[in-house]
């Protein structure tokens, strides 16, 4: 399951965050960061899914 979340986070960061944390504040922050630029959303997605 973890590999699927990693792939989802790399391809579409909000999807990976939503799969692991639900549709809360973390998801909304990641969605905004992804809309502002893919790289900030990707970094945030990897951080919240794997560095915490």
Phi and psi in degrees as a GROMACS rama.xvg file:
@    title "Ramachandran Plot"
@    xaxis  label "Phi"
@    yaxis  label "Psi"
@TYPE xy
-64.847  -34.7622  UNK-2
-67.759  -34.5371  UNK-3
-67.227  -38.9473  UNK-4
-67.3541  -38.4392  UNK-5
-62.8632  -45.2444  UNK-6
-63.51  -43.2138  UNK-7
-63.2064  -38.8995  UNK-8
-66.3959  -37.4924  UNK-9
-71.9292  -42.1077  UNK-10
-77.0347  -42.6511  UNK-11
-146.322  91.1599  UNK-12
-51.4492  -42.8416  UNK-13
-62.4233  -30.9471  UNK-14
-66.8633  -42.2051  UNK-15
-65.3145  -38.9399  UNK-16
-68.8214  -42.091  UNK-17
-65.0292  -35.6967  UNK-18
-65.5431  -31.9477  UNK-19
-97.5808  -34.222  UNK-20
-115.732  -6.32116  UNK-21
85.5794  -174.914  UNK-22
-95.5721  59.223  UNK-23
-108.286  -152.075  UNK-24
-65.3247  -36.5666  UNK-25
-63.7558  -41.1344  UNK-26
-63.7244  -45.7306  UNK-27
-63.6126  -40.6295  UNK-28
-62.8206  -42.6072  UNK-29
-66.2534  -37.6391  UNK-30
-62.2001  -44.535  UNK-31
-63.8255  -44.8953  UNK-32
-63.0238  -37.8513  UNK-33
-68.3513  -38.0998  UNK-34
-68.2372  -31.0733  UNK-35
-74.9567  -27.7304  UNK-36
175.34  137.999  UNK-37
-61.9034  -40.3654  UNK-38
-63.8217  -45.6491  UNK-39
-60.5161  -38.9836  UNK-40
-65.5261  -39.2476  UNK-41
-65.0099  -45.8655  UNK-42
-61.3312  -46.2519  UNK-43
-63.0318  -42.9414  UNK-44
-60.7417  -45.3734  UNK-45
-66.1049  -37.1421  UNK-46
-64.5256  -51.9564  UNK-47
-70.8031  -26.3726  UNK-48
-85.8269  -28.8703  UNK-49
-128.961  -12.8564  UNK-50
-100.475  -11.6459  UNK-51
